[in-house]
Structures are given as structure tokens and as C-alpha cells.
Amino acid sequence: MKNNNSQNKSDFLESNLPSTRRKQFFDNLAHRYKLLLLIGIVLIVFFIPLLAALVYRDSSITIIVAQNFEDEYQKIFSIEIIYSLLTIPCFVIFFVGLSGIMKIIKELVYSEPIFFKEDFIAGIKENWKSFIMIAIFISLFNIMDTLLSYSFNNIYIKTIPVSFNFALIFPLSFVGLLISATYSNRFFMTLKNSIVIYFRFFPTILLSYILTFGVLTFRYIPIIFIKYSVIIIYLLFVLPITILGSYENITYIFDETVNKTQYPNYYKKGLFFHKIDNN
């Protein structure tokens, strides 16, 4: 494809481009895997503060449980609140890094030349505001989840806030990130569009969300060292692929619902197609 993979730019023809987003995904997976690994390394770097906060949470709870305090429940609750507050700046840092990565993913999907450092910095400049707002949005609901979960003893009631976040708030935030990486909209317009897209294309969006935001569920893994190992491996090898696949999927949705009529210059951008082609 672009840059110097298997052929020179002078030999490149438009007909060499894949004809569908699905084919493009597997083409990028086959020929741009080193780039995806580099993305994974950057994701790990920006995830370090969040990982440090998780280590603080786990180690503190382990000590409390080992000491067998009478007020163990209250102490663990305090640690969970502190951890939730710490995740606010941690999520902001991670999402700033993600804002730069999404610029690179976007250019990969649009089959444009990639200059990693320059594009990463440009992506942060373009996307940081919307990504930080979404990071704060997620963090606030995460704190509410913790407060409500520890306010009730009934196990069924305790699971309601967690289920609400993972079934609605986090998926909407996930779609909002993908929209923000593509279009310049106000926050509430992005939220509105996220709701429409999430429920209209529920099956594919849900799958993309689970594979991408699933990293947030790893904190529930009980064995600490396995937990951290799984998180790092996932960030390095899996998350870049799921982000690419998610953006390929959302771009296909944009092509069929928005780009075809409102943004023709972006319609099937990065693909080879005939104008009479309906695929």
C-alpha cells in the first residue's frame, strides 16, 4: 500500500487498493503489522499512569485484607474512591495519547502516507479537546459506579451501576471517540450521533466495543500478576488491531449513512471502487 512496503510509489496504482473495508483491514493487518506494534508501544506508554493507579488499588486492598481489619469494608471502599479519583487524570493522559493514535489509524484507513511522529502530534492537536471531554465523562460515571456499588449490600443492586456503564455509557463513549476522530462536532452533537449509531448498528458496534473497551474489565482478574501481564499483552498486540477494526467498521457505516451524501470526498476514501459500484 502506501510508503515503501513491497513496491515503489511510482509503481503504485489506484487499482492496487482494496475494494472493501473488510479487505482493507486484512490488508493492513498483513502489511502494516510493524506499524500496529509501534502503536501498541505508544498505547502502553500512555497507559502507565492508569496501570500505576491500578497497582496502588490492588496492593492497598491486598494489605487491608491481610491485616484483617474490623472495618475492612470501609477501608476498601476508601481505597476504591481514591482509585476512582486517580483514574480521572490517568484516563485524560491515556486519551490524549489515543487522540494522536487515532489520527494515524484514520490515515491508515484512508490509505494516506504516514509520518508517525508528525501525524501523532497533529492528531493530539486536532482531537485532544473532544477526547479529554470523553475521558472525563467516562471517569465521572466510573466514580458514580463505585459510590453506588458500595452503597448497597444486595449483590443484584450492586451490579446495576456496573452493568449500566458497560452496556450504555462506555459504548456511547467508544462511538463518540470514533466520531470525534473523523468529524468536528460539538460534544452534545457527538453524543446524539453516538446514540443513533450505537442502537442502529448495535451488533457490529457492540462487538467492536467489547474487543476494544474490554481492557477495562481486566481489572477484575483476581490474580494480580496475571492481570498485569494480560493488560500489557493486550495493549501491545491486540488493542491496536481492535482499534483499526473498529475504525474500519465505523468508516463503513459513515460511508453508507453520511459520506455518500454529505461528504462525498470521504466516501470510500482509501478504497478502489467504480462509481457505479454499490458495495
C-alpha positions as CSV (number, residue, x, y, z in Angstrom):
1,M,0.0,0.0,0.0
2,K,1.5,3.4,0.9
3,N,5.1,4.2,1.9
4,N,7.7,1.6,0.8
5,N,6.2,-1.8,1.5
6,S,6.5,-4.1,-1.5
7,Q,6.6,-1.6,-4.3
8,N,7.8,1.9,-5.1
9,K,5.4,4.8,-5.1
10,S,6.0,5.1,-8.9
11,D,4.6,1.6,-9.4
12,F,1.6,2.2,-7.2
13,L,-1.8,2.1,-9.0
14,E,-5.2,3.0,-7.5
15,S,-6.4,-0.4,-8.6
16,N,-3.9,-1.8,-6.0
17,L,-6.1,-0.5,-3.2
18,P,-8.6,-3.0,-1.6
19,S,-12.2,-2.7,-2.7
20,T,-13.9,-3.0,0.7
21,R,-13.2,-2.0,4.3
22,R,-13.1,-5.7,5.3
23,K,-10.4,-6.4,2.7
24,Q,-8.6,-3.2,3.7
25,F,-8.5,-4.3,7.3
26,F,-6.8,-7.7,6.5
27,D,-4.5,-6.0,4.0
28,N,-3.3,-3.6,6.7
29,L,-3.0,-6.4,9.2
30,A,-0.8,-8.3,6.8
31,H,1.4,-5.5,5.5
32,R,1.4,-2.9,8.3
33,Y,1.8,-5.1,11.4
34,K,5.0,-3.3,12.4
35,L,3.2,-0.1,12.5
36,L,0.5,-1.6,14.6
37,L,3.1,-2.9,17.1
38,L,4.5,0.7,17.3
39,I,1.0,1.9,18.0
40,G,0.8,-0.7,20.8
41,I,4.0,0.5,22.4
42,V,2.7,4.1,22.4
43,L,-0.6,2.9,24.0
44,I,1.4,1.1,26.7
45,V,3.4,4.3,27.5
46,F,0.3,6.4,27.9
47,F,-1.4,3.6,29.9
48,I,1.4,3.6,32.5
49,P,-0.3,6.1,34.9
50,L,-3.6,4.1,34.8
51,L,-1.6,0.9,35.4
52,A,0.2,2.6,38.4
53,A,-3.2,3.6,39.8
54,L,-4.4,0.0,39.5
55,V,-1.2,-1.3,41.2
56,Y,-1.9,1.1,44.1
57,R,-5.5,-0.1,44.3
58,D,-4.6,-3.8,44.2
59,S,-1.6,-3.6,46.6
60,S,-3.6,-1.5,49.1
61,I,-6.6,-3.8,49.1
62,T,-4.2,-6.8,49.5
63,I,-2.7,-5.3,52.6
64,I,-6.0,-4.4,54.1
65,V,-7.4,-7.9,53.6
66,A,-4.2,-9.4,55.0
67,Q,-4.4,-7.3,58.2
68,N,-8.0,-8.5,58.8
69,F,-9.3,-5.1,60.0
70,E,-12.7,-5.0,61.6
71,D,-13.7,-2.1,59.3
72,E,-12.2,-3.8,56.3
73,Y,-15.3,-2.9,54.1
74,Q,-15.0,0.8,54.9
75,K,-11.2,0.8,54.3
76,I,-11.6,-1.0,50.9
77,F,-14.3,1.5,50.0
78,S,-12.0,4.4,50.7
79,I,-9.3,2.8,48.5
80,E,-11.8,2.4,45.7
81,I,-12.8,6.0,45.9
82,I,-9.2,7.2,45.9
83,Y,-8.5,4.9,42.9
84,S,-11.6,6.2,41.1
85,L,-10.4,9.8,41.6
86,L,-6.9,8.9,40.5
87,T,-8.3,7.5,37.2
88,I,-9.5,10.9,36.2
89,P,-6.1,12.3,35.2
90,C,-5.0,8.8,34.2
91,F,-7.8,8.5,31.7
92,V,-7.1,12.0,30.4
93,I,-3.4,11.1,29.8
94,F,-4.3,7.9,28.1
95,F,-7.0,9.5,25.9
96,V,-4.5,12.3,24.9
97,G,-2.2,9.5,23.6
98,L,-5.2,7.8,22.0
99,S,-6.1,11.1,20.2
100,G,-2.8,11.0,18.4
101,I,-3.0,7.3,17.6
102,M,-6.5,7.8,16.1
103,K,-5.0,10.2,13.5
104,I,-2.6,7.5,12.4
105,I,-5.4,4.9,12.3
106,K,-7.5,7.3,10.2
107,E,-4.7,7.8,7.7
108,L,-4.2,4.1,7.6
109,V,-7.8,3.6,6.7
110,Y,-7.8,6.4,4.2
111,S,-4.6,4.9,2.5
112,E,-2.6,8.1,3.1
113,P,1.1,8.4,3.7
114,I,2.0,8.1,7.4
115,F,4.8,10.0,9.2
116,F,4.4,8.6,12.7
117,K,5.8,11.3,14.9
118,E,4.3,14.2,12.9
119,D,0.9,12.6,12.5
120,F,0.8,11.6,16.2
121,I,1.4,15.2,17.3
122,A,-1.0,16.5,14.7
123,G,-3.7,14.1,16.0
124,I,-3.3,15.3,19.5
125,K,-3.6,18.9,18.3
126,E,-6.8,18.0,16.4
127,N,-8.5,15.7,18.8
128,W,-7.3,16.4,22.4
129,K,-10.3,18.6,23.4
130,S,-13.0,16.1,22.5
131,F,-11.0,13.1,23.7
132,I,-10.4,14.7,27.1
133,M,-14.1,15.6,27.5
134,I,-15.0,11.9,26.8
135,A,-12.3,10.8,29.2
136,I,-13.8,13.0,32.0
137,F,-17.3,11.7,31.0
138,I,-16.1,8.1,31.5
139,S,-14.3,8.9,34.7
140,L,-17.3,10.6,36.3
141,F,-19.6,7.6,35.6
142,N,-16.8,5.4,36.9
143,I,-16.9,7.2,40.2
144,M,-20.7,7.0,40.3
145,D,-20.4,3.3,39.7
146,T,-18.0,2.9,42.7
147,L,-20.2,5.1,45.0
148,L,-23.4,3.3,44.2
149,S,-21.9,-0.2,44.2
150,Y,-20.6,0.3,47.8
151,S,-23.8,1.9,49.0
152,F,-25.8,-1.3,48.8
153,N,-25.2,-4.8,50.2
154,N,-27.6,-6.5,47.8
155,I,-25.4,-8.2,45.1
156,Y,-28.0,-7.7,42.4
157,I,-28.4,-4.0,43.2
158,K,-24.6,-3.6,43.3
159,T,-24.3,-4.9,39.7
160,I,-26.7,-2.3,38.3
161,P,-24.2,0.6,38.1
162,V,-21.5,-1.6,36.6
163,S,-23.9,-3.0,34.0
164,F,-25.2,0.4,33.2
165,N,-21.7,1.7,32.4
166,F,-20.6,-1.3,30.4
167,A,-23.8,-1.6,28.5
168,L,-24.5,2.1,27.7
169,I,-22.1,4.8,28.9
170,F,-18.8,3.1,27.8
171,P,-20.2,2.0,24.4
172,L,-21.5,5.5,23.7
173,S,-18.1,7.0,24.7
174,F,-16.5,4.5,22.4
175,V,-18.6,5.6,19.4
176,G,-18.0,9.2,20.4
177,L,-14.3,8.7,20.2
178,L,-14.6,7.3,16.7
179,I,-16.9,10.1,15.6
180,S,-14.6,12.7,17.1
181,A,-11.6,11.3,15.2
182,T,-13.5,11.8,11.9
183,Y,-15.7,14.9,12.2
184,S,-15.6,18.2,14.1
185,N,-18.8,18.3,16.1
186,R,-19.8,19.8,19.4
187,F,-19.9,17.4,22.4
188,F,-23.6,17.1,22.6
189,M,-23.9,16.6,18.8
190,T,-21.3,13.8,19.1
191,L,-23.3,12.3,21.9
192,K,-26.5,12.4,19.9
193,N,-24.9,10.8,16.9
194,S,-23.3,8.2,19.1
195,I,-26.7,7.2,20.5
196,V,-28.2,6.9,17.0
197,I,-25.2,4.9,15.6
198,Y,-25.0,2.6,18.7
199,F,-28.6,1.5,18.5
200,R,-28.9,1.5,14.7
201,F,-25.8,-0.7,14.2
202,F,-25.9,-2.4,17.5
203,P,-24.4,-5.8,16.7
204,T,-21.2,-4.7,15.0
205,I,-20.7,-1.7,17.3
206,L,-21.2,-3.9,20.3
207,L,-18.6,-6.4,19.1
208,S,-16.1,-3.6,18.3
209,Y,-16.7,-2.1,21.7
210,I,-16.3,-5.4,23.6
211,L,-13.0,-6.1,21.8
212,T,-11.7,-2.6,22.4
213,F,-13.1,-1.4,25.8
214,G,-12.8,-5.0,27.1
215,V,-9.4,-3.9,28.5
216,L,-11.3,-2.1,31.3
217,T,-12.7,-5.4,32.6
218,F,-9.3,-6.9,33.1
219,R,-9.1,-5.1,36.5
220,Y,-11.5,-7.7,37.8
221,I,-9.0,-10.6,37.2
222,P,-8.3,-11.8,40.7
223,I,-4.6,-13.0,40.3
224,I,-2.6,-9.8,40.3
225,F,0.4,-10.8,38.2
226,I,-1.7,-12.5,35.6
227,K,-3.9,-9.3,35.4
228,Y,-0.9,-7.0,34.7
229,S,0.5,-9.5,32.1
230,V,-2.8,-9.8,30.3
231,I,-3.2,-6.0,30.2
232,I,0.3,-5.3,28.8
233,I,0.0,-8.1,26.2
234,Y,-3.5,-6.9,25.2
235,L,-2.3,-3.3,24.8
236,L,0.7,-4.3,22.7
237,F,-0.7,-7.0,20.4
238,V,-4.5,-6.8,20.5
239,L,-5.7,-3.3,21.1
240,P,-4.1,-1.7,18.0
241,I,-5.8,-4.4,15.9
242,T,-9.2,-3.9,17.5
243,I,-8.9,-0.1,17.2
244,L,-8.1,-0.5,13.5
245,G,-11.0,-2.9,13.0
246,S,-13.4,-0.6,14.9
247,Y,-12.4,2.3,12.7
248,E,-12.8,0.3,9.6
249,N,-16.3,-0.7,10.7
250,I,-17.3,2.8,11.7
251,T,-15.9,4.2,8.4
252,Y,-18.0,1.7,6.5
253,I,-21.0,3.0,8.5
254,F,-20.1,6.6,7.8
255,D,-19.7,5.8,4.1
256,E,-23.2,4.3,3.8
257,T,-25.0,6.8,6.1
258,V,-23.2,10.2,5.9
259,N,-20.3,10.3,3.5
260,K,-22.2,9.2,0.4
261,T,-24.5,12.3,0.5
262,Q,-22.9,14.9,2.8
263,Y,-19.1,14.2,2.5
264,P,-18.5,12.8,-1.0
265,N,-14.8,13.4,-0.8
266,Y,-14.6,11.0,2.1
267,Y,-16.9,8.4,0.5
268,K,-14.9,5.1,0.3
269,K,-11.7,7.1,0.6
270,G,-8.8,4.8,0.6
271,L,-10.6,2.1,-1.4
272,F,-10.6,1.3,-5.1
273,F,-14.1,1.4,-6.4
274,H,-16.1,2.2,-9.5
275,K,-18.7,5.0,-9.1
276,I,-21.4,2.5,-10.2
277,D,-20.3,0.1,-7.5
278,N,-22.9,-0.2,-4.7
279,N,-20.7,-2.3,-2.4
